[in-house]
Amino acid sequence: MPYLVLLRHGESQWNLENRFTGWVDVPLSPRGEEEARAAGAKLATLTFDHLFTSVLQRAIQTADIACATAGFTHLPVTRDQALNERHYGDLQGLNKAEVARQYGDEQVKIWRRSYDVRPPNGESLADTAARVLPYYTAHILPLLKAGKNVLVVAHGNSLRALVMHLDQLSPQEVLELNIPTGAPLYYELDTGGNVLTRRYL
């Protein structure tokens, strides 16, 4: 049976600084590089036919480090902004604690975790899903249905959108979904693309 592994990038410099990042192209922190190496060690027993990443450097760096650690030297790769993090609009670059002091913890949680509430001039998770899921259906799912194994290295919210779809979560259930940095999430699928098992490696 084919498998799909989803990997959120390692800690970025702005994760470390507790800032909203979105589409701002910040690099990994030293800890993020270590998380990518640790993820690669966990992936080393697997084989992949294709790698997908966003176009943001924190995902690309994570994929490069993880693949080098795992020994994946000639893996075909596709990068697309459809897999980018959600766009946080006016919040991008702001410190999350300062935003919480200004707008309240509950409002910030709604902006960060809810399904269909947009931050000012930004994307909701529903908006993110509206680009991630068609891309998955058009480009990734056909490979899985053909029996290929796929690695996707992307972001907290682009992967939340995909996990919501794969796990058939409701908008209420997705509120509490958090995908940790650098932790490979392994799905075994049948040839129709339906989930058989899921676990963190």
NORURBEL-V275599 format. One record per residue. N is the residue number from 1. PHI is phi in degrees with one decimal (none if undefined). OMEGA is omega in whole degrees, -180 to 180 (none if undefined). Layout:
<<N	PHI	OMEGA> <N	PHI	OMEGA>>
//
This chain:
<<1	none	179> <2	-70.7	174> <3	-132.9	-180> <4	-122.8	176> <5	-117.0	179> <6	-106.1	-178> <7	-131.0	172> <8	-76.6	-180> <9	-53.3	174> <10	-66.2	-179> <11	-53.0	177> <12	-93.3	179> <13	-60.8	-179> <14	-81.8	168> <15	-58.8	-179> <16	-59.8	-178> <17	-87.4	177> <18	62.1	179> <19	-106.9	169> <20	-71.3	-173> <21	-103.9	-180> <22	60.7	-176> <23	-91.9	176> <24	-67.3	-168> <25	-92.6	-178> <26	-97.7	-178> <27	-83.3	172> <28	-68.2	168> <29	-80.9	174> <30	-55.1	177> <31	-64.0	178> <32	-61.9	177> <33	-64.0	177> <34	-64.6	178> <35	-62.1	179> <36	-65.6	177> <37	-64.0	179> <38	-64.0	177> <39	-63.9	179> <40	-59.5	178> <41	-62.7	179> <42	-72.4	-178> <43	-85.9	-169> <44	-62.4	180> <45	-84.8	-178> <46	-101.1	172> <47	-126.8	-179> <48	-127.6	178> <49	-101.7	-178> <50	-157.5	177> <51	-119.2	173> <52	-119.7	173> <53	-136.2	167> <54	-73.7	177> <55	-98.4	-178> <56	-90.2	-169> <57	-64.6	-179> <58	-66.6	175> <59	-74.6	-179> <60	-64.3	178> <61	-60.8	180> <62	-60.4	179> <63	-62.5	-179> <64	-62.0	-178> <65	-68.0	-179> <66	-62.2	-178> <67	-67.4	177> <68	-64.0	179> <69	-64.4	-178> <70	-78.0	-179> <71	86.4	177> <72	-86.5	-171> <73	-96.0	-175> <74	-127.8	-177> <75	-82.4	176> <76	-59.5	-175> <77	-130.2	174> <78	-126.0	178> <79	-115.0	-179> <80	-149.4	-179> <81	-70.5	173> <82	-60.0	-180> <83	-95.7	179> <84	-61.5	171> <85	-56.9	174> <86	-62.7	180> <87	-83.7	-176> <88	-89.6	172> <89	58.4	-176> <90	-66.4	-178> <91	-83.0	-175> <92	-59.4	-180> <93	91.0	-179> <94	-83.9	177> <95	-74.4	-175> <96	-63.7	180> <97	-66.9	178> <98	-66.8	177> <99	-64.0	179> <100	-65.2	178> <101	-66.0	-178> <102	-78.4	-172> <103	-109.5	-178> <104	98.5	-178> <105	-58.9	-175> <106	-66.2	179> <107	-64.1	180> <108	-65.1	177> <109	-62.2	178> <110	-61.9	179> <111	-61.3	-175> <112	-81.4	-167> <113	-115.3	-174> <114	-68.5	-177> <115	-85.4	-168> <116	-126.5	177> <117	-99.7	-179> <118	-88.0	165> <119	-67.6	-177> <120	-53.4	179> <121	60.8	-179> <122	-123.9	-178> <123	-102.2	167> <124	-83.6	175> <125	-63.2	177> <126	-62.5	177> <127	-62.9	179> <128	-63.5	178> <129	-60.2	-178> <130	-66.7	173> <131	-106.4	-178> <132	-69.0	-172> <133	-69.0	174> <134	-61.3	178> <135	-65.6	178> <136	-58.3	-178> <137	-64.7	-176> <138	-82.6	-169> <139	-118.6	-175> <140	-97.4	-178> <141	-58.6	178> <142	-59.5	177> <143	-65.7	179> <144	-62.2	179> <145	-65.2	177> <146	-85.7	178> <147	86.9	-180> <148	-86.8	176> <149	-98.2	-170> <150	-127.9	173> <151	-112.0	177> <152	-119.9	178> <153	-113.2	-174> <154	-147.3	-164> <155	-133.0	-176> <156	-53.1	-175> <157	-88.1	175> <158	-65.0	177> <159	-76.3	174> <160	-59.0	179> <161	-61.2	-179> <162	-72.2	178> <163	-64.2	177> <164	-56.3	179> <165	-68.9	-176> <166	-65.6	-177> <167	-90.0	179> <168	55.1	179> <169	-84.7	175> <170	-81.6	175> <171	-55.7	178> <172	-73.1	-179> <173	-66.8	-177> <174	-70.3	179> <175	-55.9	-177> <176	-96.6	-178> <177	-79.4	175> <178	-128.4	179> <179	-104.5	-176> <180	-70.1	177> <181	-70.0	171> <182	69.9	-178> <183	-114.7	-177> <184	-64.6	178> <185	-106.0	-170> <186	-101.8	174> <187	-117.4	168> <188	-97.3	-174> <189	-121.6	169> <190	-87.4	-175> <191	-72.8	172> <192	-92.1	-180> <193	87.9	180> <194	-86.5	-176> <195	-74.4	174> <196	-99.0	178> <197	-142.7	175> <198	-145.5	176> <199	-166.3	171> <200	-82.3	178> <201	-80.4	none>>
//
